[in-house]
Amino acid sequence: MFLRHDSVQFLILDRLCQMPKAVRGMAPAMLQREFGDLAAVDKLAAMGLVKKRGWANGPGCVWVPTATGEALHLEMSTAPHHSPSITSGDRVLLPDGRVRDPVKADQRSS
């Protein structure tokens, strides 16, 4: 299973995993409002990274991360990653494997 750090799927998983366990979960309407892509939640569910949790009484549900989703989030959150950033002082690893040196602030203006 592969998620990119800049994908909507990772942003959703990240948001869910950062919530305190006692109140963890987001309703589909809130996910739609915040991320604008409910299909991304369906993809996460198909990968077994999130699941629906219903209420003890009454209709409705929230999406919560699974143990697998939490483990993947922890792994991705602690692993070094590079996201292309013109202001980053680190070298940037491009998707094709090449390395790009950052553009210095004084070079951008010329």
Secondary structure as UniProt FT lines:
FT   TURN            5..6
FT   HELIX           8..18
FT   HELIX           21..23
FT   HELIX           28..35
FT   HELIX           38..46
FT   TURN            47..48
FT   STRAND          50..54
FT   STRAND          61..65
FT   HELIX           67..78
FT   TURN            86..87
FT   STRAND          92..93
FT   TURN            95..96
FT   STRAND          99..100
FT   HELIX           105..108
//
